[in-house]
Amino acid sequence: MKRPFLEQLRERVLVADGAMGTLLYSYGVDHCNEELNLSHPEDVLRVHEQYIEAGAEVIQTNTYAANYVKLARYGLQEQVKAINTAAVRLAKQAAGEDVYVLGTIGGLRGIKQDIPLDEIKRSFREQLYIFLMEGVDALLLETYYDFEELETVVQIAKQECELPIIAELSMHEVGVLQNGWSLAEGLARLEELGADVVGINCRMGPFHMLTALQQVPIPQKALLSVYPNASLPQLEEGRYTYAEEFAYFGDIAQELRQQGVHLIGGCCGTTPGHIQAVAKRLTDRTPITEKQAIPHKAVRKVMEPSGESPLLQKVRNETTILVELDPPKHLNTDRFYEGIEALHKAGADALTLADNPLASPRVGNDAVAAIIKQRYGANPLVHLTCRDRNLIGLQSHLMGLHELGVQDLLAITGDPAKIGDFPGAASVYDLSSLELIELIKQNNKGFSFSGKSLERPTRFSVGAAFNPNYRHMDASIKRLEKKVAAGADYFITQPVFGIEQLHALAEASKQVDRPFFVGIMPLLSSRNAEFLHHEVPGIRLPDDTRERMRQAGEDPKRALEEGMAITKELVAEAVKLFNGIYLITPFLRYELSLELIHYITSRKQEESHDQLYI
């Protein structure tokens, strides 16, 4: 009969299994691996048996993604209990009396960080209680990029059970966690929380994991574990493949033991061949209890004082004017730059540059931002959408904008690609707008998304979008509060077309201690008003505004006069309620925004003159 898991692990380096998904994928499975516990149990059992035959003394249940959140993607959320129960029973059937079974629970937060902790806790407890009922030998918490999530579930596990806990982090960068901590700091914290085994898995091959562990001292109480990927993946004919260098994997396993590791298995791309190589090469299973760790050399940066942009500083205290002038859809840019120059000279505090609005390609706003700064000395406010760039592109783009001297950004989700000029294009959405704000703020602390030091902090002030046109303002305010929590410095609204809307927005804005730039856009005709109301997402016009535009008739001059009259009424009220005014220029008609800038300026001058004689 086998000894208790931790007792055995303290005295002897144990060999664990490798990837479950890699073998199932090789069998032709290309959907929910965890569901196979029910539909194809013989395949799951065969994988377990192959690893045991290869020399694995520890196997894990096929439950990495068998939680409510991930199973819901396949419509299987109501089968959490059945899938997890079957998984444990299959693993125990294969393990017999000699092999240890780990109940595996994978992390939910990977690239996307927007899964609430309450949902994580509920999902974790659901899997945990099944493992407790079915009797696993230990818990394996693997592939956690977000330290807050792993910290949370370790604490729950310690409160709810007495099973040994293996807590494994994943890194984007060697020796660095996503939150900017060194790996050594993260593992030490997990040890403080009571994890019995701490370690790393996934994302990296054995060489990089070895390099990372060279920076980690031997824990005082906990033991070390490591589950490397087989290698870095490569894409071949639409399939991800990994190197099958079994001997190499086995050789590095020996070096991992020299770093104090007690439990060695494999993650993505590993097969029974890799595990067999580890079992054969580890002829000495005596754990290493002393070593000299290499100090971690991460460069730490924190946000510097006075990081706010001049625009943000100004809007806190006085009337500040933004003007949006969308970059052209073509390369005849003369009129666009004429407008930029005129608006800057007229007193626009910043010129906002949309990022392919309505999913239609325009001249890149980063290039335009550089030109207007250099050529006209104007201040650009660059919109940044989550639609067109993956996480790599977003991080690269932010570093580029910093190098261009851009300080003001608007972080937005972006309209879906299917509504634009290229409906077959893919919408990326690696991040939500909330997560993009968090990424920008992390850059301001000197760290990339992966936790790697940028060696200098960025100095962005970041705005967030707010739509005051929804019927249920309470729901909009909750979203607003989340953006504040993420780090939004100010808000820019969708255009408002009615006085009542302005006052409702002013009342709502009192709940948030952030400046607002209220959107104002001139109407050109009744048809323009009806199109905006009925066809543009997020825009609603009051009935009386639409009626006034209808009454103006078909004559373009008369319609424009009425549209500008409505706009000036809104502006006159808006400057009483908000410091920030956001003028949205329709169809490069920049002379309309010029007229409104002069109108705002003249009204402020009149108010100042009147105050002198009060």
C-alpha positions, -999 to +999 in steps of 0.1 A: +000+000+000+014+034-010+025+059+017+009+093+021+017+115-009+037+142+009+056+117+030+068+100-001+075+132-020+097+146+008+120+115+006+120+108-031+118+128-064+086+115-081+079+114-118+045+127-129+026+122-161+026+145-192-001+162-212-036+147-215-048+169-243-017+163-265-024+126-267-062+130-272-055+155-299-032+129-316-062+105-315-082+129-336-101+146-307-105+183-313-132+195-289-138+194-252-113+170-237-130+168-204-163+156-219-145+125-231-146+113-195-183+105-202-184+098-239-151+081-245-138+069-212-117+042-228-095+069-245-089+088-213-081+055-195-057+046-222-038+078-218-034+073-180-022+037-186+003+048-212+019+073-187+020+048-159+037+023-183+062+050-192+072+054-155+048+080-141+042+075-103+018+104-102-011+111-126-036+139-128-073+137-135-086+149-169-103+179-153-081+209-161-110+228-177-139+208-161-153+239-144-186+256-149-171+286-168-152+267-194-177+238-198-203+265-206-186+272-238-197+238-250-231+238-233-219+214-207-221+235-176-247+213-160-224+183-162-197+196-140-203+169-113-207+140-138-175+149-158-153+154-127-166+123-109-159+102-140-125+117-143-114+108-108-128+073-111-109+067-144-077+080-130-081+058-099-089+028-120-056+033-139-036+041-108-044+010-088-027+008-054+007+022-064+002+054-083-009+087-068-039+106-083-040+144-083-073+162-087-065+189-112-081+224-113-069+249-139-068+286-138-096+307-153-078+340-158-053+338-186-049+367-210-084+379-201-087+391-165-124+400-164-137+369-146-149+381-112-134+365-081-168+355-068-173+334-100-139+319-096-146+310-060-179+293-068-164+274-097-134+262-077-155+250-047-177+230-071-147+210-084-130+208-050-160+192-033-162+165-060-126+157-055-131+154-018-160+131-022-142+109-047-109+107-027-079+121-046-044+120-031-037+157-035-049+188-054-030+201-084-037+238-091-020+244-124-016+271-151-024+302-130-011+333-147-030+357-124-015+356-089-046+370-072-066+340-086-042+314-074-038+331-040-076+331-036-081+294-045-052+282-023-068+300+007-101+283-001-084+249-004-066+254+030-099+263+047-120+235+031-098+204+032-066+188+045-054+174+012-019+183+001-020+213-022+003+217-052+001+253-065+017+260-098+022+294-115+027+301-152+050+327-166+050+347-198+086+357-192+114+337-176+115+343-139+088+370-139+051+368-130+024+386-147+020+410-118+057+420-120+069+399-091+099+376-094+091+339-095+109+335-062+086+361-046+055+344-059+065+309-047+075+323-013+040+339-010+023+306-019+044+289+007+032+314+033-004+307+023+001+270+032+007+254-002+026+221+004+042+221-031+049+252-051+061+253-087+056+262-123+040+247-154+031+254-190+040+281-214+078+274-215+100+244-224+124+227-200+153+250-207+135+282-197+119+266-167+153+254-156+166+290-160+137+304-139+142+278-111+179+287-109+167+320-094+146+303-068+160+293-034+150+260-018+117+267+001+118+265+039+087+243+042+072+236+008+085+213-019+092+223-056+074+210-086+078+216-124+058+206-154+075+220-185+061+221-220+079+198-245+093+229-263+080+260-279+052+251-303+053+255-340+024+256-365+024+230-392-004+227-417-028+244-392-018+222-362+004+231-333+032+206-329+060+202-303+095+188-306+099+151-296+134+154-282+128+128-255+165+124-245+169+162-242+138+164-219+152+136-198+186+152-195+172+185-183+151+166-158+183+157-141+192+194-139+158+203-126+164+178-097+196+197-090+175+229-085+156+212-057+126+199-076+107+170-060+080+165-086+087+165-123+061+160-150+052+175-184+027+199-198+017+208-233+033+187-260+047+161-237+039+124-243+047+091-227+080+092-245+091+124-226+080+109-193+098+076-200+130+096-207+126+114-174+121+081-155+151+065-171+175+095-166+165+101-130+186+073-116+192+092-084+159+102-068+174+118-036+160+153-033+184+182-032+180+202+000+207+230-005+217+251-035+229+286-043+202+306-061+211+331-088+197+366-078+168+378-099+177+409-119+143+424-127+143+462-130+115+477-109+097+509-119+068+526-103+046+554-115+064+587-112+048+618-096+031+644-119+024+617-145-009+634-155-011+649-190-016+686-194-050+679-208-061+660-177-047+687-154-066+714-173-100+697-174-100+693-136-101+731-133-115+749-164-133+745-197-114+722-220-122+714-256-116+682-274-124+680-311-126+647-330-116+647-366-115+612-380-084+603-401-094+599-438-104+567-454-081+576-483-047+591-490-059+625-501-052+640-467-049+677-476-083+688-462-078+667-431-046+685-422-061+719-431-087+711-405-062+700-379-042+732-383-074+754-381-088+737-351-055+738-332-051+776-339-087+781-329-080+768-294-088+731-294-070+716-264-066+682-280-075+666-313-089+631-309-081+606-335-105+576-339-092+541-345-110+528-375-145+538-363-174+516-374-147+490-383-137+508-415-100+513-423-086+547-421-051+562-421-034+549-390-040+573-361-005+567-346+011+580-378-014+609-378-006+617-342+031+619-349+025+643-378+002+667-360+026+669-331+056+675-352+041+697-379+015+717-360+024+714-323-011+701-316-019+676-289-033+643-301-057+621-281-053+587-297-082+562-296-071+526-291-095+497-298-093+461-287-108+449-320-079+451-344-048+441-324-040+410-303-023+414-270+012+414-287+001+442-311-015+463-283+016+461-261+038+470-291+015+498-301+015+513-266+053+513-265+053+530-299+029+557-288+050+564-258+081+568-280+061+592-302+054+614-271+016+607-271+002+610-235-035+609-239-053+577-249-089+566-251-093+529-245-124+514-262-136+479-272-143+489-308-172+481-331-172+444-344-155+439-377-186+425-394-203+459-394-175+475-414-160+476-449-144+441-445-171+420-428-150+389-433-122+403-411-117+389-376-124+408-345-096+401-321-108+412-286-079+396-267-087+422-241-118+441-231-117+479-227-114+473-189-084+451-194-068+475-218-071+503-192-054+480-167-027+472-192-020+509-198-018+515-161+006+486-157+028+502-184+027+534-163+043+514-135+070+502-158+057+467-166+044+450-197+014+427-196+037+397-190+052+414-159+085+420-177+102+454-169+099+480-196+129+497-178+110+530-181+074+537-172+050+552-197+032+584-188-003+579-203-034+595-191-062+571-202-098+580-210-127+556-212-159+558-231-193+563-216-226+560-233-253+581-217-280+571-242-290+537-227-324+536-211-311+521-179-286+545-165-279+524-134-264+496-155-242+522-173-230+536-140-220+501-128-199+498-159-185+532-153-174+523-118-156+492-131-136+515-154-127+538-126-115+507-106-094+497-136-078+531-136-096+554-160-086+590-155-115+607-173-145+598-195-155+608-230-192+603-238-211+594-269-229+624-284-258+638-265-286+654-284-310+667-258-310+691-228-327+664-206-299+640-215-273+665-205-288+669-171-292+632-166-256+627-175-245+655-151-264+639-123-249+604-131-214+619-133-216+630-097-213+594-086-178+592-101-149+614-091-136+617-126-138+645-152-162+641-181-159+653-217-195+654-229-200+646-266-216+672-289-221+666-326-239+689-351-268+674-371-266+681-408-302+671-419-332+652-409-319+622-428-286+624-408-306+626-376-327+595-385-297+575-395-279+582-363-310+574-342-319+542-360-286+527-374-256+538-354-250+516-323-251+535-290-267+567-302-303+578-295-319+612-303-348+627-284-381+629-303-382+667-301-347+670-316-357+647-345-389+667-350-371+700-352-348+686-379-379+673-398-395+707-395-363+723-410-372+706-443-351+694-472-332+726-479-295+718-468-288+753-457-319+756-435-314+721-421-278+729-412-288+762-395-313+743-374-288+716-366-263+742-355-289+760-334-297+728-316-260+722-311-253+757-297-282+753-272-266+721-260-232+736-258-245+766-238-260+742-213-231+718-213-205+744-204-225+751-172-225+715-162-191+702-174-155+714-178-150+690-207-166+695-241-160+669-268-169+682-303-174+655-328-168+667-364-192+651-390-177+641-423-146+663-421-168+694-419-143+710-396-157+745-401-186+735-380-163+726-351-145+759-356-177+778-353-185+759-321-151+765-306-155+803-313-190+801-297-177+784-265-148+809-263-170+839-268-195+827-241-167+822-216-154+857-224-188+871-219-192+853-186-158+865-174-167+901-184-200+899-166-184+886-134-161+917-133-192+939-129-211+918-104 
